[in-house]
Amino acid sequence: MLVPILAVFTALVIGAIIILVSSPAVIKAWGNIVHAPGEALSLTWVTIRDAYLSLFHGAFGVPSDIVAGIKTWASTGDSLALRAALRPFSESLTIATPYIFAGLGVALGFQGNLFNIGAEGQIFVGGLASVFVGYSISGLPWFIHLPLALAAGIVAGMVWGAVPGFLKARTGAHEVINTIMMNYIAFRLTDFLLTGPMARPDGLPITPEIKTSAYLPLLFATPMRIHWGFILSLGAAFLVYWFLWKTPRGMEIRMTGQNLHASRYAGVNISRVIVMTMALSAALAGLAGTNQVLGVDHRLVRAFSSGYGFDSISLALLGNSHPFGVVLASLLFGFLRGGAARMQSVAGVPVELIRIIQGLIIVFVAAPEIIRSLYRLKEVKKTGPVVAQTSEQS
């Protein structure tokens, strides 16, 4: 756990250096450091402080506004001010939700020694299936329509992932190549449907809005609007943990991921495990698209995923392929993305810096020797697989 924490800290330090070297005012001040050293140091501190403080405020909210909102709510019962103050935090959770679903999917594949790089395409097909059920069926009560739309996204993702799983199990075709190709099929299928069968009547490349009975609602029970999709994602993380560590099928997946030949010798049906692992992995990724369609956008547009599927690979690595680690990594990425817009508008730091920081975190986690050498840490012997190392499932 220490290495990921230090990886985040080191990435933030390097991010601060990038902020400084890209600021003309700071460069000018340091060029005049002989005559005004205090000004250079002061400007350096203010620049870094403003950038990261605005990032914090954009991700979590302004503490003084939250305190004022709590006082107003306690004295008058009006929670409007508190909701406005907590809106950045709730938005960060909303951003983190598809990260959790997709990250869980990739992590589950890693546990079975399978590299599901097709989460982005699975998100698209999950969203397509859910939005179709959401807008094409009418007259159903929400307690039937909403579960039906959710199930459609899960099944669509599961089928999409089972195809490369079947090819892997029966022909030995590598899952990385197959899932990449399935991504492109999903993208082009979405383009075709949005410009034809599923397009709005006005011809715009966007689907009709889903019926309100298929909405994934917000939780209004507290002043902070927690998205129900976030609650479902936490439930999914618990279920994935329970499945992998508390059930025979989950044990078979982890056994196969750790030692394929020993698992076969123990009587495990390797072909079934491969197909099951890929199908379940893709079902979780499909839930990410379902969450976006039913809970956030209420329709489907081109490129609605914003790269969640590709980022999920990083999240599975950062979370050590463990469900709870994936949740923490997803929250981190959600907070970074949530605060990026305010950091740009208030401190003038481009949002691309967040992508740089994310990339640095992944580099340091994927190459832990950099962190261990930098901070002189002793290497801890690992007892289980951290990430998937693709091998022949012969």
Secondary structure, 3 states (H helix, E strand, C coil): CHHHHHHHHHHHHHHHHHHHHCCHHHHHHHHCCCCCHHHHHHHHHHHHHHHHHHHHHHHHCCHHHHHHHHHHHHHHCCCHHHHHHHHHHHHHHHHHHHHHHHHHHHHHHHHCCCCCCCHHHHHHHHHHHHHHHHHHCCCCCHHHHHHHHHHHHHHHHHHHHHHHHHHHHHHCCCHHHHHHHHHHHHHHHHHHHHCCCCCCCCCCCECCCCCHHHCCCEECCCCCCEEHHHHHHHHHHHHHHHHHHHCHHHHHHHHHHHCHHHHHHCCCCHHHHHHHHHHHHHHHHHHHHHHHHHHHHCCCECCCCCCHHHHHHHHHHHCCCCHHHHHHHHHHHHHHHHHHHHHHHHHCCCCHHHHHHHHHHHHHHHCHHHHHHHHCCCCCCCCCCCCCCCCCCC
